[in-house]
Amino acid sequence: HFTQPADLMPTVAGWFGVSVDVGDGRSLLPLLRGEPVEWRDAVVSALTLDGRSERAIRTDEWAYLLPGPSPDDEAREPMLFRKPDD
C-alpha cells in the first residue's frame, strides 16, 4: 500500500486512542492489523535537493518523474517508468 509522511501522526495518535485530522493523512493501524480497507491508488511526492526540484506520481503500474528547473538551467526531461519492469 502507498503511504505518505502525513500518515505518521494519525497512526501514532490512533495507537494512543486519540483522533486527529491531518488533511490527507490516514492511520496505518487498519493495515497493520490486516483489515481490508480502501486505500490510495497513487501517491504524489516532491523533492528539492541542491537547488534541483522534482515531482513524482506513482501508481502500482507507473512512475512519472517531472523535473523542475535547476539552478544551472540544465534541461532535464520528464521520465515515465512502467513498474515493476523499469
C-alpha positions as CSV (number, residue, x, y, z in Angstrom):
1,H,0.0,0.0,0.0
2,F,1.1,3.5,-0.7
3,T,1.8,5.6,2.4
4,Q,2.8,9.2,2.9
5,P,4.6,11.1,5.7
6,A,1.2,12.6,6.7
7,D,0.1,9.1,7.8
8,L,2.5,9.0,10.7
9,M,0.7,11.4,13.0
10,P,-2.8,9.8,12.7
11,T,-1.2,6.3,13.1
12,V,0.7,7.3,16.3
13,A,-2.4,9.2,17.7
14,G,-4.7,6.3,16.9
15,W,-2.3,3.9,18.7
16,F,-2.9,6.0,21.8
17,G,-6.7,6.3,21.2
18,V,-6.6,9.9,20.0
19,S,-8.3,11.0,16.8
20,V,-6.6,13.7,14.7
21,D,-7.4,15.3,11.3
22,V,-4.3,15.8,9.3
23,G,-5.7,16.5,5.8
24,D,-4.8,13.5,3.6
25,G,-3.1,11.6,6.4
26,R,-4.6,8.2,7.3
27,S,-4.0,5.9,10.2
28,L,-2.0,2.9,9.2
29,L,-3.4,0.8,12.1
30,P,-6.0,-1.0,9.9
31,L,-3.3,-2.0,7.5
32,L,-1.1,-3.2,10.4
33,R,-4.0,-5.3,11.7
34,G,-4.6,-6.8,8.3
35,E,-8.0,-5.4,8.0
36,P,-9.4,-4.9,4.5
37,V,-9.5,-1.2,3.8
38,E,-9.9,1.1,0.8
39,W,-6.5,2.7,0.3
40,R,-4.7,5.1,-2.1
41,D,-4.3,4.2,-5.7
42,A,-1.4,6.6,-6.1
43,V,0.9,9.0,-4.3
44,V,2.4,12.3,-5.2
45,S,5.8,13.4,-3.9
46,A,8.2,16.3,-4.2
47,L,11.9,16.6,-3.6
48,T,14.2,19.6,-3.6
49,L,18.0,18.9,-3.2
50,D,20.9,21.2,-4.0
51,G,18.6,23.6,-5.8
52,R,17.0,21.0,-8.0
53,S,13.4,20.1,-7.6
54,E,11.4,17.1,-8.8
55,R,7.8,16.0,-8.6
56,A,6.6,12.4,-9.0
57,I,3.4,10.5,-9.3
58,R,3.5,6.8,-8.5
59,T,0.9,4.0,-9.0
60,D,1.3,0.3,-8.9
61,E,1.9,0.2,-12.7
62,W,3.6,3.6,-13.4
63,A,6.0,6.2,-12.1
64,Y,6.2,9.6,-13.7
65,L,9.0,12.0,-12.7
66,L,8.7,15.6,-13.6
67,P,11.9,17.6,-13.1
68,G,11.7,21.3,-12.3
69,P,14.1,24.0,-13.2
70,S,17.7,23.6,-12.0
71,P,20.0,26.4,-10.8
72,D,22.4,25.8,-13.7
73,D,19.5,25.8,-16.3
74,E,20.4,22.3,-17.3
75,A,17.2,21.0,-19.0
76,R,16.0,17.6,-17.7
77,E,13.3,15.6,-19.5
78,P,10.3,14.1,-17.7
79,M,10.6,10.3,-17.3
80,L,7.9,7.6,-17.4
81,F,8.6,4.2,-15.9
82,R,6.4,1.1,-16.2
83,K,6.5,-0.7,-12.9
84,P,8.0,-3.2,-12.0
85,D,9.7,-3.6,-15.4
86,D,11.8,-0.5,-15.2
